[in-house]
Amino acid sequence: MAEQYEEAEQSENTIPSNVVLVGKKPPMNYVLAVVTQFNNGVSSVKIRARGNSISRAVDVAEISRNRFITDAKVNDIAIGSEEISNEDGTRSKVSSIEITLSR
């Protein structure tokens, strides 16, 4: 049920097709998404994560690069923080990362 809401939110934000958003699933799920993007002919893929998922995003990039797409290079790494509002109306800052892999 929660996945339906996440998909609805993502479709409203119109995320580009070459972006993989890393969350709480196992890293291999996201590695599959990255490999699929490259196999579809995309020249670069962006891996985005925030908060506790940042280390998982780094794992996804490294597994993709070292095991599956050995000619991929890390083109860019962008770090920052985003302000999000909680359910109770308070705002907090969360760290974020965007790793760009390209062939």
Steps between C-alpha positions, in 0.01 A plus 500: 500500500781742586671425167192627316529835676874519427439432131229766490735756658782412260279533194390846612861616540586380145835339572714457186538145373876492554468561876494215752365596842653283772285415801471213746494204261806275460781652291471241221151631414653839421801345325255325267337837426838658420606211274162509325540871430843449345374203295220721365762729349517779758849653513482613865300398806451705816468318831326711764450436871455688822537431868576145604486378139816687400727207583271270299530736201880481519473120512273505193747714306797283593326168434375628164843628402713210622285197420264579214600808302877502525542782246284740704671790672391721788445826317379717787406483867279774645422524870266733680213523742129531444240644731200276544185556700382228736144389561471722806598810302860532621784533253831318511805478278604172343827430320483395136733362233486468123752273326524522120631195318580525131648285226 
